[in-house]
Amino acid sequence: MTSVNEIEGVGPALGKLLTEAGFKNAEAIAKSSLEQLRAIPGIGAARAAAILSAAKALVNSASAGKAALARTPSQRRNPVARSSRPSRGKSPRSAPVVLVQRAVPARSETEIAQADAAAVAEMTEDEAKDKKKAKAAAKEAKAKQKKKDFEEKIKKAKEKVKKKSDKKKKKKKAKKKAKK
């Protein structure tokens, strides 16, 4: 079992948060999902992805190390094979050839980390798009409210001017009647 604090990027405070949230070791974190980690207060999408990929890398490296230690010494060495063609002047049995072990195409820690980072980037892009849409909607609503307020002020000003002109007209009529 690997301690939570052994995960790269996890210090004492974050380790305490993770253990309080129920993650007792790195293996439990590696098996969890991004959503489970994001549910912990103080851990966002980017940090959750970084913790998850670091935990997976740590667990994979630890299991690979255990598997290498579990092999016998003869299994750890490269296998020796005999050449099918004899060397010049030597018998086929006296010319052993060491075969080079080829790497099995498996996902390395960096590939896993890159895949996790891509998932976070995609999630971050979606969040950014949603944020941008919300900002545009808020800006539009603010503009509509401003327009409405401006139109209301203009309407009040027109009414005021009309009342003033109506008063002047009434005064003129009253003066004309008074003169007659």
N, C-alpha and C positions, 0 to 999 in steps of 0.2 A: 504494500500500500504506500502510495506516494503522498506526502503532505501537501496540503493546499498551498502553503507558503513556498513550496519549491517550484511552483509554476512561474515562468518568466513574466514579470510585470505585476506580480501579486506581492504586496508588502504586508506588514502586520495588520494594518487597519482593514484593507480589502480582504485579507485572509479571514479576519474575524467576521466581517459581513457575510462572506460565503459560508463559513461554518454555521453561523446563526441561521442562515437560510436553508440549512440542511445538507450542504455539500461537505461531507466529512473528509474526502480525499480527492486527488486529481482525477482518479478514474471516474468518480461520480460526475465531475464536471465535464469530462470528455464525453460521457454518455448523454449529457443533457442537451437541450436545444437552446438556440439563441433567445427564444421567447422566455424560457425559464430564467435565464440569466438577466434578461432585460427587466424582469419583474422585480428584481432586487433594487431597492432605492439606491441611487448613486451610480448605477451602471446603465449606460446608454448603449446604443446599437454598436458603435465602433468599439467601445471597451469590451462589450460582451463577446464580439467576434474575436478580438485579440486574445481574450482569456480562453475562449473555447479552442482556438487554433493552438495556443501555447500548451494547453492541457493535453490536447490530442497528440501533439508532437512529443511532449514529455512521456506520456503513456506509451506511445509507439516506440520511442527510443529505449525506454525501460524494458519493454517486452522483448525488443530485439536483443538487448544486452543479456537478458535471461536466457533467451533461446541460444545465443552463442555460447554462454557458459554451460548450458545443458548438454552440448555436444562433447563427445570424447576428443582427446587431443588429436587422434588420427583423423577424425571427421573435420576438425578445424583446419587442417593442412590441405593444400591443394592435392587432388588425387593424381597419382602417377599412372601414366598409360604408356604402353609400348608402341613404338612406331610401327606402322604397317610396312614401311620400306626400310630395308637395312641401310645403315650408313656406310660410307666407303670403308671397306676393309674391316668392318666390325660386324659381329653377329647381331641378329635382331634382338637378342636378350640383353646384350650389354649396352644398348642405347635407349635408356628410358627417356621419355619426353614428358615434361611437366605441362599439363594442360592449363590454360588460363581460364579461370572461371569467369563466365560472362554474367554481367549484372542482369538480374531478372527485372523486366520492366514493371516496377512497382511505383506507387506514388511516394515521392520523397516528402520530407517535412516541408520543404519550400513549396512544392506543388500544392500540398494541402493548405498551407498558409495563404498561397496565392488564390486558391479557389475560395477560401473563406473571405479573403479580402475583397474578391470580386463580388461575392454575395453581399457583403456589407456595402460595397460601393453601389451595387444595384439597389439595395434597400435605401441607402442614403440618397440616391438619385430620385427614387420614388418619393421619399420624404421631402426632398427639396422641391420637386414638382408640386406636391400637395401644398407645401408652404407658400410657393410662388402663386399658386391659384388662390389660396386664402388671402394673401396680401393684395392681389389684384382685385378680388371681390370686395375687400375692406376699402380699398382706395376708391373703387367705383361707388360704393355706398356713401362714402364721405363726400365725393363729388356731387352726387345726387342731392344730399342733404344741403350742401353749400348752395347749389342751384336753387333749391326750394326756398331757403332762407333769403337769398338774394331777390328772387321773384316776389316774395312776401314784402320785403322792404320797399321794392319799387311800387308795388300795389298800394302800400300805405302812403308812400310819397305822392302818388297820383291822386289818391283820395284827399289828401291834405291840400294839394294844389286846387283840386276841384272845389272843395269847401271854401277855400279862400276866394276863388273866383266867383263862386255863387254868392258869397257875402258882399263882394264888390258890386255885383249886378243888382242885388237887392238894395244896396245903399243908393245906387244910381237911380233905380226905379222910385225909391222913396223920395229922393231929392226932386225928381221930375214931377211926382204927384204933389209934393209940397209947393213947388213953384206954380203949379196950375191953380 
